[in-house]
Amino acid sequence: MSASTGIKTPTPADIRARKGKTPLVCLTAYTTPVARLVDPHCDIVLVGDSLGMVLHGLPSTLGVTMEMMLLHGQAVARGLSRAMLVIDMPFGSYEEGPEQAFRNAARLMADTGAAAVKLEGGVAMAATIAFLTARGIPVMAHVGLTPQAINTLGGYKVQGRGPDADRVLADARAVAGAGAFAVVLEKIPSPLADRITADLPVPTIGIGASARCDGQVLVVDDMLGLFSDFRPKFVKRYAELAETADAAIARYAEEVRTRSFPGPEHEFGDEKGKPA
């Protein structure tokens, strides 16, 4: 229960119980101001390792560190009062084995206040997910296109087409069976996403998957149109803030150069209250 709003923040158990009910709304956030904007509208706010590309200009998520996830996780936590906070485990923080994963997941949750962690991988990560959930670490799983594995997947390609559908289905079943309370399905064909959603006992959250998933997630900067040079097929832009910002910055620059900003209303006067 949030002391400021009186609204109960959902728990991983609450999210799991939403299977087949009203679709779950999830967006990423990386800063306190954005967290405050998305909080009233979302069931889940994800501090994704996509922050490496969105905020830090990295070419992929592989360079994201635990320290980066902690810093942004703490910032987002300060902006939430009702949505459930989930934080990504960065590349290299859990793949070595269950014990490493537990140490790092416990640190992320303890230092940010997150209700759960998210990690990528299917069958290979099932034992780790079971280890974490048995020790009080709720896990959101992520299968299909897993960005931390782009070097082995050959890039940001659609996963699960043709014979590869069996692999993605097996991954989804494995992580749900290991105890994940929800499963993100990224960039897979919609018929496969529909099949997985019908098959799993836990909610599926789609990103480039299907409208029939139990919920949807997008990178908030993508859906707000803060990038003008790249638009993934699965992203719907609900605003074009990059264009608005560019126009505003251009106007500011022009007013500075013509000395029309700051105006008298933006200046401080002397002791008589008149501008110098």
N, C-alpha and C positions, 0 to 999 in steps of 0.2 A: 504494500500500500504506500503510495506516495503521500508524504506528509503535506506537501504543498497543494495537491489537487484532490486528494481523497479517492483517487482512481487506483485500482489494483493493477500493478504491473504484472503482465502475464509471466508465468514460469515456464520452463521447458515442458513440464507436465501439461500445463494449459495449452501450449502450442500443439503438443501431440494429440490432445483431445479434440482439436479443431479439424482433424481429418474428415474430409467430406462435407464440411460445413462452410460457413462464410469464408471466402478466400482470404488468406493471410497477406497483409501488405508489408513489404520489406523494402527499405532503401538503405544505401550506404550513407555514412557521414564520417567526416574526418576532423571536424572542428566543432567548437562549442556553438558558434552562431548557427551553423547548418543543423546541428543536432536539435537546437531549439525550434527551427523551422519544421523539421520533419516529425518531431516527437508527437504532436497532436494527431497526426494522420496515420501513423505506422503501428503495427503490432510488434515488429522487430526492426531494430536499427543495427546494421552490421558495420563494424569497423573493418573494412576489407583491406587485404594487402594490396589491392588496387591503388591504394594511396601512394605507393611507390611511383606509379606511372602518372597518376592524376595530379599529385601535389609536388613530387620530387623530381619529375622529369626523367625517371629511369626507363630504360627500354623494355623492361619486363618486371614481373613481381619478384624475380629471383634475388635481387639485391636488397630486399626489405629485411630489416633486422628486428630482433626482439625489442630493442630500445625504441625504434620507430613505432612499433605497434603499441607499446606501453604509453608513449607520449601522447599519441593520438587517441588511444583508448581512454585515457584519463580526461582528455579535453572533451570528448564526446559525452562521457559520463556526467560531466558538469552541466550539460545542456539537456539531459533527459529527466522527465518526471513521470512518464507513464509507459513508454515503449520498453521492451526487453532488449537489453544490450548483449550482442554476440560479437566476439572478436576473433579474427583470423589468426591461426598459428602460422608464422612465416616459414618459408622454405628453410629446411635444415634444422628446425626446432623440434621435430617429432619423428622423422623417418628412421632414425637410428634404432629406435626400439621403444617399447611401452614405458620403461622407466624414464628415459629422456623426455618423452612426451608428457608424462605426468608432472615432472619437475617444471617444465616450461608452461604447461597449461595451468597448473596451480599458481604460478607466479602471475600469469596474465589475469586470472580471475581475482586473485587477492589484491593486486596493485591497481586494477581498474574498476573493480566492482561488477564486471561482466557476469551475466547469468550462465554463459556457456561459451565454448570455443567452437570454431569451425576448422575442419582440416580436410584436405583433399585426398582422394584415393578410395579404391573400392576393396576388392578381395584382399589385397596386400595390407590394407590398414585395418581389417576387421578385428584382428587380435588386439591391436592398440586401442581401438574404440572400446572393445569389451573391457580391457584393463582400466581405462579411464572411467567409464561409467560405473564400474564396480567400486570405484574409489571416490565417487562423489563429483566427478567432472562431467556435466552434461555435454554431449557432442552433437553438433550439426554436421552432417557429412556432405560431401561434394563429389559428384561423379559426372561422367561425360567428358566434356572439355575441362581439363584441370590445368589452369595456366601455369602452375609451378612445374608441370611436366612437358612444357612446349618443346623442349629439346628432343624428347623421345617421341612426342606425338607428331613432330614435323611441322609445328606452327599452330596457328589458331584455326584449325579446321573443324568442320562439323564431325562429330563422333557418332558411332552407332548406326551407320548406314550399311545395308546388306548384311553379310555374315557377322560384321562387328557388333550388330545389335545384341547378340547373345552375350558378348563380353560386358557391355554396359548394363544389361539386365542383371547379370550375375553380380556385378559390382554393387548395384543398388540393393539387391537382396541381401548381400553379405553385410553391408553397413547397417541396414535396418535390423537384420538378425543379431548383430553385435550390440545393439542398444542405442543407436543414434535416434534422437527424438524427431528429426526431420532430415530430409535429403534434398540438397540443391541439385537440380538437373540443368547442366549448361550445354547449350549449343548441340542439341540432339534432335533428330526428326520428330515431328509432333506425334505421329502414330506410336513411336517407341515411348515417348513421354506419357502418352495416354495409357499405354500398356503397363508401364511401371507404376503410374499413379493408381491404377486399378489393382495392381498386384501387392503393393506395399501396405502395411498396416499403419504407417506413419505418414505425415504430410510430405508432399513433394513441393518444392519451391522452384519455379521455372525461371530461367534466364535464357531466352532463345530456345524454348522448349515447346510448351503448349498452353493455350488458354484454359485447358482443363486441368492443369496442375492445381494443387491445393493452395497455392499462393504464387506470388511473383516478386522478383527482386530486380532492381536496376541500380547502376551507379548513378548517384544523384547528379553529378556533373554532366553525365551524358543526357539524362532526360530533361535537364534544364537548358541544354544547348550551350554550355560553357566552352565547348570545343567546336571550332568551325571547320577543321581540316579532316576530320574522320567521323563517320557515322556508321556504327555497326548495323547490320540488317535488322537485328532483333530489338533495336532501340527505337522507341517513339519519343520524339522531342515534344515536350509539353510547353516549352518556351524557347526563345532564341536569345538567351542572356548575353552571349558573346557579342552579338550585333548591337544590343542595347549598350553594353559596356564600352564597346569601341566608339560608338557615337558620343557617349558621355565624356570619355577621355579626350577625344578629339576636340570637343567643345571647350573643355577645361584648358587644354593646351593653347587653343586660340585666344581665350580670354586672358590667360597669363601673358601671352606675347603682345597682346594689344593693351595690356594694363587695365582691362575692364573688370578683372578680378585680382585681388579682393576689392569690393566696393565699400563705400562708407559704412554700410550696415554690418560689415564683417570686421571692421577695425575698432580698436580701443582708443578712447580719447584721453586727454590730459586731465588734470585735476578738476577742470571746469566742465568736463564731459564732452569736449569737442575734439574731433580727430586732429592730430598734429598737422 
